[in-house]
Amino acid sequence: MIDEQTRQEGLKYLAPLFELWDIGKQEGILKQMSPYLMYAFTIYPIAFLINMDNRNLCSLCDITIKGALDAVWRSIKI
């Protein structure tokens, strides 16, 4: 568990990603959804698969990675 100060500090590193998502929304490429949903639909699935790979429960072969990235992209693009 992390404290609030550490969490806020970590969010600073996500600012470029949030800005990129804002540009994508402004240009009509990405869905109009909160940055928290964007994070949930993009970062969490990849992090989950990496965790499963590290525990030897799911192999991150090219097919798995491509499938995950395709699913992530479909979840946020218009």
PDB file with SEQRES, HELIX, SHEET and CRYST1 records, atoms N, CA, C and O in Angstrom:
SEQRES   1 A   78  MET ILE ASP GLU GLN THR ARG GLN GLU GLY LEU LYS TYR          
SEQRES   2 A   78  LEU ALA PRO LEU PHE GLU LEU TRP ASP ILE GLY LYS GLN          
SEQRES   3 A   78  GLU GLY ILE LEU LYS GLN MET SER PRO TYR LEU MET TYR          
SEQRES   4 A   78  ALA PHE THR ILE TYR PRO ILE ALA PHE LEU ILE ASN MET          
SEQRES   5 A   78  ASP ASN ARG ASN LEU CYS SER LEU CYS ASP ILE THR ILE          
SEQRES   6 A   78  LYS GLY ALA LEU ASP ALA VAL TRP ARG SER ILE LYS ILE          
HELIX    1 AA1 GLU A    4  LYS A   12  1                                   9    
HELIX    2 AA2 ALA A   15  GLN A   26  1                                  12    
HELIX    3 AA3 PRO A   35  ASN A   54  1                                  20    
HELIX    4 AA4 ASP A   62  ILE A   76  1                                  15    
CRYST1    1.000    1.000    1.000  90.00  90.00  90.00 P 1           1          
ATOM      1  N   MET A   1       0.849  -1.178   0.000  1.00  0.00           N  
ATOM      2  CA  MET A   1       0.000   0.000   0.000  1.00  0.00           C  
ATOM      3  C   MET A   1       0.899   1.246   0.000  1.00  0.00           C  
ATOM      4  O   MET A   1       1.963   1.269   0.619  1.00  0.00           O  
ATOM      5  N   ILE A   2       0.443   2.259  -0.701  1.00  0.00           N  
ATOM      6  CA  ILE A   2       1.201   3.504  -0.745  1.00  0.00           C  
ATOM      7  C   ILE A   2       0.372   4.603  -0.109  1.00  0.00           C  
ATOM      8  O   ILE A   2      -0.857   4.535  -0.082  1.00  0.00           O  
ATOM      9  N   ASP A   3       1.053   5.611   0.398  1.00  0.00           N  
ATOM     10  CA  ASP A   3       0.332   6.720   1.006  1.00  0.00           C  
ATOM     11  C   ASP A   3      -0.086   7.722  -0.075  1.00  0.00           C  
ATOM     12  O   ASP A   3       0.346   7.628  -1.224  1.00  0.00           O  
ATOM     13  N   GLU A   4      -0.917   8.663   0.304  1.00  0.00           N  
ATOM     14  CA  GLU A   4      -1.469   9.626  -0.653  1.00  0.00           C  
ATOM     15  C   GLU A   4      -0.386  10.485  -1.293  1.00  0.00           C  
ATOM     16  O   GLU A   4      -0.455  10.774  -2.488  1.00  0.00           O  
ATOM     17  N   GLN A   5       0.598  10.892  -0.529  1.00  0.00           N  
ATOM     18  CA  GLN A   5       1.673  11.719  -1.075  1.00  0.00           C  
ATOM     19  C   GLN A   5       2.439  10.962  -2.171  1.00  0.00           C  
ATOM     20  O   GLN A   5       2.752  11.529  -3.217  1.00  0.00           O  
ATOM     21  N   THR A   6       2.729   9.708  -1.931  1.00  0.00           N  
ATOM     22  CA  THR A   6       3.436   8.891  -2.925  1.00  0.00           C  
ATOM     23  C   THR A   6       2.568   8.689  -4.163  1.00  0.00           C  
ATOM     24  O   THR A   6       3.068   8.737  -5.287  1.00  0.00           O  
ATOM     25  N   ARG A   7       1.275   8.465  -3.962  1.00  0.00           N  
ATOM     26  CA  ARG A   7       0.366   8.294  -5.083  1.00  0.00           C  
ATOM     27  C   ARG A   7       0.313   9.544  -5.942  1.00  0.00           C  
ATOM     28  O   ARG A   7       0.358   9.458  -7.169  1.00  0.00           O  
ATOM     29  N   GLN A   8       0.218  10.705  -5.308  1.00  0.00           N  
ATOM     30  CA  GLN A   8       0.182  11.973  -6.041  1.00  0.00           C  
ATOM     31  C   GLN A   8       1.480  12.205  -6.809  1.00  0.00           C  
ATOM     32  O   GLN A   8       1.459  12.710  -7.932  1.00  0.00           O  
ATOM     33  N   GLU A   9       2.595  11.844  -6.213  1.00  0.00           N  
ATOM     34  CA  GLU A   9       3.888  11.984  -6.887  1.00  0.00           C  
ATOM     35  C   GLU A   9       3.939  11.085  -8.118  1.00  0.00           C  
ATOM     36  O   GLU A   9       4.421  11.497  -9.173  1.00  0.00           O  
ATOM     37  N   GLY A  10       3.445   9.870  -7.985  1.00  0.00           N  
ATOM     38  CA  GLY A  10       3.426   8.949  -9.109  1.00  0.00           C  
ATOM     39  C   GLY A  10       2.540   9.425 -10.246  1.00  0.00           C  
ATOM     40  O   GLY A  10       2.851   9.179 -11.411  1.00  0.00           O  
ATOM     41  N   LEU A  11       1.445  10.097  -9.933  1.00  0.00           N  
ATOM     42  CA  LEU A  11       0.540  10.607 -10.965  1.00  0.00           C  
ATOM     43  C   LEU A  11       1.212  11.647 -11.855  1.00  0.00           C  
ATOM     44  O   LEU A  11       0.818  11.819 -13.008  1.00  0.00           O  
ATOM     45  N   LYS A  12       2.208  12.332 -11.339  1.00  0.00           N  
ATOM     46  CA  LYS A  12       2.924  13.331 -12.151  1.00  0.00           C  
ATOM     47  C   LYS A  12       3.570  12.689 -13.367  1.00  0.00           C  
ATOM     48  O   LYS A  12       3.670  13.314 -14.422  1.00  0.00           O  
ATOM     49  N   TYR A  13       4.007  11.450 -13.225  1.00  0.00           N  
ATOM     50  CA  TYR A  13       4.663  10.760 -14.333  1.00  0.00           C  
ATOM     51  C   TYR A  13       3.671  10.327 -15.413  1.00  0.00           C  
ATOM     52  O   TYR A  13       4.061  10.011 -16.537  1.00  0.00           O  
ATOM     53  N   LEU A  14       2.392  10.316 -15.061  1.00  0.00           N  
ATOM     54  CA  LEU A  14       1.363   9.948 -16.034  1.00  0.00           C  
ATOM     55  C   LEU A  14       0.844  11.144 -16.820  1.00  0.00           C  
ATOM     56  O   LEU A  14       0.077  10.965 -17.767  1.00  0.00           O  
ATOM     57  N   ALA A  15       1.239  12.348 -16.456  1.00  0.00           N  
ATOM     58  CA  ALA A  15       0.747  13.553 -17.128  1.00  0.00           C  
ATOM     59  C   ALA A  15       0.944  13.500 -18.641  1.00  0.00           C  
ATOM     60  O   ALA A  15       0.017  13.857 -19.369  1.00  0.00           O  
ATOM     61  N   PRO A  16       2.102  13.075 -19.156  1.00  0.00           N  
ATOM     62  CA  PRO A  16       2.238  13.004 -20.623  1.00  0.00           C  
ATOM     63  C   PRO A  16       1.249  12.039 -21.273  1.00  0.00           C  
ATOM     64  O   PRO A  16       0.765  12.297 -22.375  1.00  0.00           O  
ATOM     65  N   LEU A  17       0.948  10.945 -20.607  1.00  0.00           N  
ATOM     66  CA  LEU A  17      -0.020  10.000 -21.134  1.00  0.00           C  
ATOM     67  C   LEU A  17      -1.417  10.622 -21.152  1.00  0.00           C  
ATOM     68  O   LEU A  17      -2.144  10.489 -22.136  1.00  0.00           O  
ATOM     69  N   PHE A  18      -1.790  11.300 -20.067  1.00  0.00           N  
ATOM     70  CA  PHE A  18      -3.090  11.978 -20.015  1.00  0.00           C  
ATOM     71  C   PHE A  18      -3.182  13.045 -21.102  1.00  0.00           C  
ATOM     72  O   PHE A  18      -4.231  13.208 -21.725  1.00  0.00           O  
ATOM     73  N   GLU A  19      -2.104  13.760 -21.328  1.00  0.00           N  
ATOM     74  CA  GLU A  19      -2.089  14.783 -22.386  1.00  0.00           C  
ATOM     75  C   GLU A  19      -2.260  14.142 -23.765  1.00  0.00           C  
ATOM     76  O   GLU A  19      -2.984  14.668 -24.610  1.00  0.00           O  
ATOM     77  N   LEU A  20      -1.600  13.021 -23.989  1.00  0.00           N  
ATOM     78  CA  LEU A  20      -1.733  12.310 -25.258  1.00  0.00           C  
ATOM     79  C   LEU A  20      -3.173  11.852 -25.464  1.00  0.00           C  
ATOM     80  O   LEU A  20      -3.711  11.981 -26.563  1.00  0.00           O  
ATOM     81  N   TRP A  21      -3.797  11.320 -24.421  1.00  0.00           N  
ATOM     82  CA  TRP A  21      -5.195  10.909 -24.527  1.00  0.00           C  
ATOM     83  C   TRP A  21      -6.087  12.109 -24.823  1.00  0.00           C  
ATOM     84  O   TRP A  21      -7.019  11.998 -25.619  1.00  0.00           O  
ATOM     85  N   ASP A  22      -5.820  13.250 -24.199  1.00  0.00           N  
ATOM     86  CA  ASP A  22      -6.615  14.460 -24.475  1.00  0.00           C  
ATOM     87  C   ASP A  22      -6.497  14.866 -25.939  1.00  0.00           C  
ATOM     88  O   ASP A  22      -7.492  15.226 -26.568  1.00  0.00           O  
ATOM     89  N   ILE A  23      -5.301  14.810 -26.474  1.00  0.00           N  
ATOM     90  CA  ILE A  23      -5.100  15.146 -27.895  1.00  0.00           C  
ATOM     91  C   ILE A  23      -5.889  14.172 -28.768  1.00  0.00           C  
ATOM     92  O   ILE A  23      -6.557  14.587 -29.715  1.00  0.00           O  
ATOM     93  N   GLY A  24      -5.814  12.895 -28.457  1.00  0.00           N  
ATOM     94  CA  GLY A  24      -6.555  11.888 -29.212  1.00  0.00           C  
ATOM     95  C   GLY A  24      -8.053  12.126 -29.169  1.00  0.00           C  
ATOM     96  O   GLY A  24      -8.740  11.925 -30.170  1.00  0.00           O  
ATOM     97  N   LYS A  25      -8.573  12.554 -28.019  1.00  0.00           N  
ATOM     98  CA  LYS A  25     -10.002  12.859 -27.901  1.00  0.00           C  
ATOM     99  C   LYS A  25     -10.352  14.104 -28.712  1.00  0.00           C  
ATOM    100  O   LYS A  25     -11.367  14.128 -29.408  1.00  0.00           O  
ATOM    101  N   GLN A  26      -9.511  15.142 -28.623  1.00  0.00           N  
ATOM    102  CA  GLN A  26      -9.756  16.370 -29.372  1.00  0.00           C  
ATOM    103  C   GLN A  26      -9.740  16.132 -30.875  1.00  0.00           C  
ATOM    104  O   GLN A  26     -10.488  16.771 -31.614  1.00  0.00           O  
ATOM    105  N   GLU A  27      -8.895  15.219 -31.328  1.00  0.00           N  
ATOM    106  CA  GLU A  27      -8.785  14.927 -32.757  1.00  0.00           C  
ATOM    107  C   GLU A  27      -9.804  13.897 -33.229  1.00  0.00           C  
ATOM    108  O   GLU A  27      -9.814  13.527 -34.403  1.00  0.00           O  
ATOM    109  N   GLY A  28     -10.657  13.433 -32.328  1.00  0.00           N  
ATOM    110  CA  GLY A  28     -11.697  12.492 -32.704  1.00  0.00           C  
ATOM    111  C   GLY A  28     -11.212  11.078 -32.943  1.00  0.00           C  
ATOM    112  O   GLY A  28     -11.876  10.298 -33.626  1.00  0.00           O  
ATOM    113  N   ILE A  29     -10.058  10.742 -32.386  1.00  0.00           N  
ATOM    114  CA  ILE A  29      -9.493   9.397 -32.541  1.00  0.00           C  
ATOM    115  C   ILE A  29      -9.919   8.495 -31.377  1.00  0.00           C  
ATOM    116  O   ILE A  29     -10.179   7.305 -31.556  1.00  0.00           O  
ATOM    117  N   LEU A  30      -9.982   9.083 -30.201  1.00  0.00           N  
ATOM    118  CA  LEU A  30     -10.290   8.327 -28.986  1.00  0.00           C  
ATOM    119  C   LEU A  30     -11.664   8.697 -28.446  1.00  0.00           C  
ATOM    120  O   LEU A  30     -12.158   9.804 -28.663  1.00  0.00           O  
ATOM    121  N   LYS A  31     -12.268   7.752 -27.741  1.00  0.00           N  
ATOM    122  CA  LYS A  31     -13.571   7.969 -27.118  1.00  0.00           C  
ATOM    123  C   LYS A  31     -13.475   9.050 -26.051  1.00  0.00           C  
ATOM    124  O   LYS A  31     -12.428   9.246 -25.435  1.00  0.00           O  
ATOM    125  N   GLN A  32     -14.573   9.738 -25.849  1.00  0.00           N  
ATOM    126  CA  GLN A  32     -14.655  10.736 -24.792  1.00  0.00           C  
ATOM    127  C   GLN A  32     -14.964  10.013 -23.481  1.00  0.00           C  
ATOM    128  O   GLN A  32     -16.125   9.770 -23.154  1.00  0.00           O  
ATOM    129  N   MET A  33     -13.930   9.680 -22.750  1.00  0.00           N  
ATOM    130  CA  MET A  33     -14.090   9.036 -21.448  1.00  0.00           C  
ATOM    131  C   MET A  33     -13.047   9.591 -20.498  1.00  0.00           C  
ATOM    132  O   MET A  33     -12.048  10.174 -20.918  1.00  0.00           O  
ATOM    133  N   SER A  34     -13.289   9.404 -19.236  1.00  0.00           N  
ATOM    134  CA  SER A  34     -12.384   9.955 -18.226  1.00  0.00           C  
ATOM    135  C   SER A  34     -11.010   9.301 -18.348  1.00  0.00           C  
ATOM    136  O   SER A  34     -10.893   8.172 -18.823  1.00  0.00           O  
ATOM    137  N   PRO A  35      -9.968  10.018 -17.915  1.00  0.00           N  
ATOM    138  CA  PRO A  35      -8.633   9.428 -17.951  1.00  0.00           C  
ATOM    139  C   PRO A  35      -8.530   8.185 -17.065  1.00  0.00           C  
ATOM    140  O   PRO A  35      -7.686   7.321 -17.305  1.00  0.00           O  
ATOM    141  N   TYR A  36      -9.373   8.092 -16.055  1.00  0.00           N  
ATOM    142  CA  TYR A  36      -9.353   6.911 -15.192  1.00  0.00           C  
ATOM    143  C   TYR A  36      -9.862   5.683 -15.945  1.00  0.00           C  
ATOM    144  O   TYR A  36      -9.328   4.586 -15.782  1.00  0.00           O  
ATOM    145  N   LEU A  37     -10.895   5.868 -16.769  1.00  0.00           N  
ATOM    146  CA  LEU A  37     -11.369   4.762 -17.595  1.00  0.00           C  
ATOM    147  C   LEU A  37     -10.341   4.410 -18.665  1.00  0.00           C  
ATOM    148  O   LEU A  37     -10.109   3.234 -18.946  1.00  0.00           O  
ATOM    149  N   MET A  38      -9.725   5.431 -19.260  1.00  0.00           N  
ATOM    150  CA  MET A  38      -8.675   5.175 -20.247  1.00  0.00           C  
ATOM    151  C   MET A  38      -7.574   4.333 -19.619  1.00  0.00           C  
ATOM    152  O   MET A  38      -7.101   3.367 -20.219  1.00  0.00           O  
ATOM    153  N   TYR A  39      -7.176   4.700 -18.425  1.00  0.00           N  
ATOM    154  CA  TYR A  39      -6.131   3.963 -17.715  1.00  0.00           C  
ATOM    155  C   TYR A  39      -6.579   2.527 -17.462  1.00  0.00           C  
ATOM    156  O   TYR A  39      -5.817   1.583 -17.671  1.00  0.00           O  
ATOM    157  N   ALA A  40      -7.819   2.373 -17.012  1.00  0.00           N  
ATOM    158  CA  ALA A  40      -8.345   1.041 -16.708  1.00  0.00           C  
ATOM    159  C   ALA A  40      -8.381   0.157 -17.945  1.00  0.00           C  
ATOM    160  O   ALA A  40      -8.090  -1.036 -17.864  1.00  0.00           O  
ATOM    161  N   PHE A  41      -8.735   0.734 -19.089  1.00  0.00           N  
ATOM    162  CA  PHE A  41      -8.863  -0.051 -20.319  1.00  0.00           C  
ATOM    163  C   PHE A  41      -7.533  -0.269 -21.034  1.00  0.00           C  
ATOM    164  O   PHE A  41      -7.441  -1.132 -21.906  1.00  0.00           O  
ATOM    165  N   THR A  42      -6.514   0.488 -20.686  1.00  0.00           N  
ATOM    166  CA  THR A  42      -5.238   0.355 -21.396  1.00  0.00           C  
ATOM    167  C   THR A  42      -4.124  -0.199 -20.522  1.00  0.00           C  
ATOM    168  O   THR A  42      -3.503  -1.202 -20.873  1.00  0.00           O  
ATOM    169  N   ILE A  43      -3.871   0.423 -19.419  1.00  0.00           N  
ATOM    170  CA  ILE A  43      -2.726   0.047 -18.584  1.00  0.00           C  
ATOM    171  C   ILE A  43      -3.002  -1.218 -17.778  1.00  0.00           C  
ATOM    172  O   ILE A  43      -2.159  -2.113 -17.722  1.00  0.00           O  
ATOM    173  N   TYR A  44      -4.176  -1.298 -17.153  1.00  0.00           N  
ATOM    174  CA  TYR A  44      -4.467  -2.458 -16.301  1.00  0.00           C  
ATOM    175  C   TYR A  44      -4.404  -3.788 -17.049  1.00  0.00           C  
ATOM    176  O   TYR A  44      -3.820  -4.733 -16.520  1.00  0.00           O  
ATOM    177  N   PRO A  45      -4.976  -3.914 -18.255  1.00  0.00           N  
ATOM    178  CA  PRO A  45      -4.881  -5.218 -18.936  1.00  0.00           C  
ATOM    179  C   PRO A  45      -3.444  -5.641 -19.207  1.00  0.00           C  
ATOM    180  O   PRO A  45      -3.093  -6.808 -19.035  1.00  0.00           O  
ATOM    181  N   ILE A  46      -2.616  -4.697 -19.628  1.00  0.00           N  
ATOM    182  CA  ILE A  46      -1.220  -5.027 -19.910  1.00  0.00           C  
ATOM    183  C   ILE A  46      -0.484  -5.390 -18.617  1.00  0.00           C  
ATOM    184  O   ILE A  46       0.276  -6.357 -18.580  1.00  0.00           O  
ATOM    185  N   ALA A  47      -0.716  -4.611 -17.565  1.00  0.00           N  
ATOM    186  CA  ALA A  47      -0.074  -4.890 -16.277  1.00  0.00           C  
ATOM    187  C   ALA A  47      -0.499  -6.265 -15.748  1.00  0.00           C  
ATOM    188  O   ALA A  47       0.313  -7.002 -15.189  1.00  0.00           O  
ATOM    189  N   PHE A  48      -1.774  -6.598 -15.929  1.00  0.00           N  
ATOM    190  CA  PHE A  48      -2.264  -7.896 -15.483  1.00  0.00           C  
ATOM    191  C   PHE A  48      -1.545  -9.030 -16.221  1.00  0.00           C  
ATOM    192  O   PHE A  48      -1.106 -10.000 -15.603  1.00  0.00           O  
ATOM    193  N   LEU A  49      -1.430  -8.902 -17.541  1.00  0.00           N  
ATOM    194  CA  LEU A  49      -0.760  -9.947 -18.312  1.00  0.00           C  
ATOM    195  C   LEU A  49       0.711 -10.079 -17.943  1.00  0.00           C  
ATOM    196  O   LEU A  49       1.243 -11.188 -17.886  1.00  0.00           O  
ATOM    197  N   ILE A  50       1.365  -8.961 -17.696  1.00  0.00           N  
ATOM    198  CA  ILE A  50       2.767  -9.014 -17.271  1.00  0.00           C  
ATOM    199  C   ILE A  50       2.885  -9.737 -15.934  1.00  0.00           C  
ATOM    200  O   ILE A  50       3.789 -10.549 -15.734  1.00  0.00           O  
ATOM    201  N   ASN A  51       1.962  -9.434 -15.022  1.00  0.00           N  
ATOM    202  CA  ASN A  51       1.955 -10.102 -13.720  1.00  0.00           C  
ATOM    203  C   ASN A  51       1.745 -11.606 -13.884  1.00  0.00           C  
ATOM    204  O   ASN A  51       2.420 -12.401 -13.229  1.00  0.00           O  
ATOM    205  N   MET A  52       0.809 -12.002 -14.758  1.00  0.00           N  
ATOM    206  CA  MET A  52       0.559 -13.429 -14.985  1.00  0.00           C  
ATOM    207  C   MET A  52       1.768 -14.104 -15.631  1.00  0.00           C  
ATOM    208  O   MET A  52       2.083 -15.252 -15.319  1.00  0.00           O  
ATOM    209  N   ASP A  53       2.441 -13.388 -16.530  1.00  0.00           N  
ATOM    210  CA  ASP A  53       3.650 -13.934 -17.146  1.00  0.00           C  
ATOM    211  C   ASP A  53       4.746 -14.115 -16.099  1.00  0.00           C  
ATOM    212  O   ASP A  53       5.431 -15.138 -16.086  1.00  0.00           O  
ATOM    213  N   ASN A  54       4.911 -13.137 -15.233  1.00  0.00           N  
ATOM    214  CA  ASN A  54       5.931 -13.224 -14.180  1.00  0.00           C  
ATOM    215  C   ASN A  54       5.678 -14.398 -13.232  1.00  0.00           C  
ATOM    216  O   ASN A  54       6.611 -14.947 -12.647  1.00  0.00           O  
ATOM    217  N   ARG A  55       4.415 -14.771 -13.091  1.00  0.00           N  
ATOM    218  CA  ARG A  55       4.056 -15.896 -12.220  1.00  0.00           C  
ATOM    219  C   ARG A  55       3.959 -17.207 -13.001  1.00  0.00           C  
ATOM    220  O   ARG A  55       3.528 -18.232 -12.474  1.00  0.00           O  
ATOM    221  N   ASN A  56       4.373 -17.149 -14.280  1.00  0.00           N  
ATOM    222  CA  ASN A  56       4.337 -18.321 -15.167  1.00  0.00           C  
ATOM    223  C   ASN A  56       2.946 -18.915 -15.324  1.00  0.00           C  
ATOM    224  O   ASN A  56       2.788 -20.131 -15.435  1.00  0.00           O  
ATOM    225  N   LEU A  57       1.930 -18.042 -15.332  1.00  0.00           N  
ATOM    226  CA  LEU A  57       0.556 -18.494 -15.517  1.00  0.00           C  
ATOM    227  C   LEU A  57       0.045 -18.225 -16.927  1.00  0.00           C  
ATOM    228  O   LEU A  57      -0.939 -18.822 -17.362  1.00  0.00           O  
ATOM    229  N   CYS A  58       0.716 -17.327 -17.637  1.00  0.00           N  
ATOM    230  CA  CYS A  58       0.319 -16.971 -18.997  1.00  0.00           C  
ATOM    231  C   CYS A  58       1.571 -16.527 -19.742  1.00  0.00           C  
ATOM    232  O   CYS A  58       2.287 -15.634 -19.289  1.00  0.00           O  
ATOM    233  N   SER A  59       1.828 -17.146 -20.871  1.00  0.00           N  
ATOM    234  CA  SER A  59       3.012 -16.791 -21.638  1.00  0.00           C  
ATOM    235  C   SER A  59       2.720 -15.592 -22.532  1.00  0.00           C  
ATOM    236  O   SER A  59       1.730 -15.583 -23.263  1.00  0.00           O  
ATOM    237  N   LEU A  60       3.570 -14.598 -22.473  1.00  0.00           N  
ATOM    238  CA  LEU A  60       3.394 -13.412 -23.307  1.00  0.00           C  
ATOM    239  C   LEU A  60       4.082 -13.607 -24.658  1.00  0.00           C  
ATOM    240  O   LEU A  60       5.075 -12.949 -24.969  1.00  0.00           O  
ATOM    241  N   CYS A  61       3.540 -14.511 -25.437  1.00  0.00           N  
ATOM    242  CA  CYS A  61       4.052 -14.722 -26.785  1.00  0.00           C  
ATOM    243  C   CYS A  61       3.509 -13.614 -27.694  1.00  0.00           C  
ATOM    244  O   CYS A  61       2.646 -12.838 -27.284  1.00  0.00           O  
ATOM    245  N   ASP A  62       4.008 -13.545 -28.901  1.00  0.00           N  
ATOM    246  CA  ASP A  62       3.589 -12.498 -29.836  1.00  0.00           C  
ATOM    247  C   ASP A  62       2.081 -12.489 -30.066  1.00  0.00           C  
ATOM    248  O   ASP A  62       1.480 -11.420 -30.174  1.00  0.00           O  
ATOM    249  N   ILE A  63       1.468 -13.660 -30.140  1.00  0.00           N  
ATOM    250  CA  ILE A  63       0.030 -13.745 -30.377  1.00  0.00           C  
ATOM    251  C   ILE A  63      -0.748 -13.155 -29.203  1.00  0.00           C  
ATOM    252  O   ILE A  63      -1.714 -12.419 -29.405  1.00  0.00           O  
ATOM    253  N   THR A  64      -0.334 -13.471 -27.986  1.00  0.00           N  
ATOM    254  CA  THR A  64      -1.001 -12.941 -26.796  1.00  0.00           C  
ATOM    255  C   THR A  64      -0.851 -11.433 -26.723  1.00  0.00           C  
ATOM    256  O   THR A  64      -1.817 -10.720 -26.451  1.00  0.00           O  
ATOM    257  N   ILE A  65       0.348 -10.950 -26.963  1.00  0.00           N  
ATOM    258  CA  ILE A  65       0.603  -9.504 -26.908  1.00  0.00           C  
ATOM    259  C   ILE A  65      -0.214  -8.785 -27.971  1.00  0.00           C  
ATOM    260  O   ILE A  65      -0.841  -7.767 -27.675  1.00  0.00           O  
ATOM    261  N   LYS A  66      -0.223  -9.290 -29.206  1.00  0.00           N  
ATOM    262  CA  LYS A  66      -0.991  -8.658 -30.273  1.00  0.00           C  
ATOM    263  C   LYS A  66      -2.476  -8.661 -29.940  1.00  0.00           C  
ATOM    264  O   LYS A  66      -3.159  -7.657 -30.142  1.00  0.00           O  
ATOM    265  N   GLY A  67      -2.977  -9.772 -29.434  1.00  0.00           N  
ATOM    266  CA  GLY A  67      -4.387  -9.843 -29.058  1.00  0.00           C  
ATOM    267  C   GLY A  67      -4.738  -8.841 -27.973  1.00  0.00           C  
ATOM    268  O   GLY A  67      -5.781  -8.191 -28.033  1.00  0.00           O  
ATOM    269  N   ALA A  68      -3.868  -8.718 -26.983  1.00  0.00           N  
ATOM    270  CA  ALA A  68      -4.107  -7.767 -25.895  1.00  0.00           C  
ATOM    271  C   ALA A  68      -4.087  -6.334 -26.406  1.00  0.00           C  
ATOM    272  O   ALA A  68      -4.958  -5.536 -26.060  1.00  0.00           O  
ATOM    273  N   LEU A  69      -3.098  -6.007 -27.225  1.00  0.00           N  
ATOM    274  CA  LEU A  69      -3.008  -4.643 -27.747  1.00  0.00           C  
ATOM    275  C   LEU A  69      -4.180  -4.316 -28.664  1.00  0.00           C  
ATOM    276  O   LEU A  69      -4.685  -3.194 -28.646  1.00  0.00           O  
ATOM    277  N   ASP A  70      -4.615  -5.283 -29.461  1.00  0.00           N  
ATOM    278  CA  ASP A  70      -5.792  -5.068 -30.314  1.00  0.00           C  
ATOM    279  C   ASP A  70      -7.037  -4.800 -29.462  1.00  0.00           C  
ATOM    280  O   ASP A  70      -7.819  -3.900 -29.768  1.00  0.00           O  
ATOM    281  N   ALA A  71      -7.216  -5.579 -28.400  1.00  0.00           N  
ATOM    282  CA  ALA A  71      -8.369  -5.398 -27.517  1.00  0.00           C  
ATOM    283  C   ALA A  71      -8.314  -4.045 -26.814  1.00  0.00           C  
ATOM    284  O   ALA A  71      -9.330  -3.362 -26.691  1.00  0.00           O  
ATOM    285  N   VAL A  72      -7.133  -3.666 -26.358  1.00  0.00           N  
ATOM    286  CA  VAL A  72      -6.963  -2.362 -25.704  1.00  0.00           C  
ATOM    287  C   VAL A  72      -7.310  -1.239 -26.670  1.00  0.00           C  
ATOM    288  O   VAL A  72      -8.037  -0.314 -26.309  1.00  0.00           O  
ATOM    289  N   TRP A  73      -6.795  -1.310 -27.894  1.00  0.00           N  
ATOM    290  CA  TRP A  73      -7.053  -0.261 -28.875  1.00  0.00           C  
ATOM    291  C   TRP A  73      -8.541  -0.166 -29.205  1.00  0.00           C  
ATOM    292  O   TRP A  73      -9.087   0.934 -29.288  1.00  0.00           O  
ATOM    293  N   ARG A  74      -9.204  -1.320 -29.395  1.00  0.00           N  
ATOM    294  CA  ARG A  74     -10.630  -1.305 -29.703  1.00  0.00           C  
ATOM    295  C   ARG A  74     -11.442  -0.715 -28.564  1.00  0.00           C  
ATOM    296  O   ARG A  74     -12.507  -0.146 -28.800  1.00  0.00           O  
ATOM    297  N   SER A  75     -10.961  -0.837 -27.335  1.00  0.00           N  
ATOM    298  CA  SER A  75     -11.718  -0.334 -26.196  1.00  0.00           C  
ATOM    299  C   SER A  75     -11.673   1.185 -26.076  1.00  0.00           C  
ATOM    300  O   SER A  75     -12.537   1.766 -25.420  1.00  0.00           O  
ATOM    301  N   ILE A  76     -10.694   1.845 -26.689  1.00  0.00           N  
ATOM    302  CA  ILE A  76     -10.596   3.302 -26.519  1.00  0.00           C  
ATOM    303  C   ILE A  76     -10.773   4.092 -27.810  1.00  0.00           C  
ATOM    304  O   ILE A  76     -11.021   5.296 -27.753  1.00  0.00           O  
ATOM    305  N   LYS A  77     -10.653   3.448 -28.978  1.00  0.00           N  
ATOM    306  CA  LYS A  77     -10.771   4.202 -30.230  1.00  0.00           C  
ATOM    307  C   LYS A  77     -12.231   4.383 -30.597  1.00  0.00           C  
ATOM    308  O   LYS A  77     -13.103   3.618 -30.186  1.00  0.00           O  
ATOM    309  N   ILE A  78     -12.462   5.404 -31.369  1.00  0.00           N  
ATOM    310  CA  ILE A  78     -13.839   5.653 -31.857  1.00  0.00           C  
ATOM    311  C   ILE A  78     -14.122   4.704 -32.986  1.00  0.00           C  
ATOM    312  O   ILE A  78     -15.215   4.727 -33.553  1.00  0.00           O  
TER     313      ILE A  78                                                      
END                                                                             
